[in-house]
């Protein structure tokens, strides 16, 4: 299956928190969307890997994505090396996405910046035909995405591109709610975390609303880019 967009996150829920509105909007327009989680989030304070597996599957249904895979890298300990790069290259070549969206370039959780750099490097390497990868014994064709975008996570990084997600904020919120073990729930007796507070959950909506305000729409999501964003016409800017 060829994908239009492959969204990659270091942990299940990274994508839902950061670019779910964009994915849901493009899925509604008929684009084929896939998600790749690098780890199962097994070091998370709340929940279990098995619970998060199910939550990730539930969130994927909410967003209307075509496929979701998990590479099961070691949470907290994966590195940007050949072994990990080739695993991501195999996925990129398998789905041949036009666009890859991945972790923030800098963030509170060290896995986010690591995942960002690892994915970016892997996207480049995937286009080198002299790097041979196989799936089911078949040599894969080289493939490099046309664009790599980085979503914004805990830190308020200034975006290079802002996407209007008006009309899709509730889908985004519902996809986040699928992770019941991780976010605000007054009946959950597990230890509190920085993302389990009601304030954090409310910030998902008000951060999107504030970005929307700045571009004159209801809600938006921001991204940083690896090369200059370009438009065909000055009138393409909203």
C-alpha positions, 0 to 999 in steps of 0.5 A: 500500500502506498501512503500519502502521509506517514506520521512517525512518533517515538511513543504512541500518543505523540502523533495524536497530541501533535498532528492528529487534526492535520491527519484527520483533515487529509484522511477526510479528503481521501488521502491515505494515512499511516502511523509508525510508532517507534516504541510501545511507550513501555517506560511510561509511568501510567498504563502498560505496553499492552494497554497502550497497544489497544489505545493506539489501535483505537486512536487510529480508528478515530483518525481514519488511518489506513495502517499503524505499525510499531517497531518496538524500539527500546523506550528511552534507549533507542539511538540514531544508529545503522540498526535503527535507521534501516528498520525505518528505511524498510517502512519508508520503502514499504509504504513510499509516503510523499510526506513524512511527519515526525517528532519535534526537533527539540522537546522535554522528552529526550526520545522526541528529539532523538526520534526527530533526528533518527527519522530525518536521517532515515528519510534521506538514507531511504533514497540511496539505492546502494543501501539494500533492504529486503522485506519477505526476501524481496529487495525494496526500491529506494524511496525518499519522501518529498517533504519531512515536517516536524510537529510541535510537542511540549515546548512552544517552538515557533512553527514554519508552517501552520495548518488550518484544522478548523472542523477537526479539533473534536476528532483530534480530542477524541483521538487523544481521549483514546489513551485513557491510561495516559491523560486526565482521569479523576478516577485513575489512581496511578501516579500523576505525570506532567501530561495527566493533569486537567490543565495539560488536557485543556492545553490541547484545545487552547494551543490549537485555538491560539494558533488558529487565532494567529492565522485567522481560523478556529484551530490550527497545528504548527510544523517546522520544516527542513527546507523552504516552504514554497507556494505556486501563487502568493494567493495560496497563502490563507 
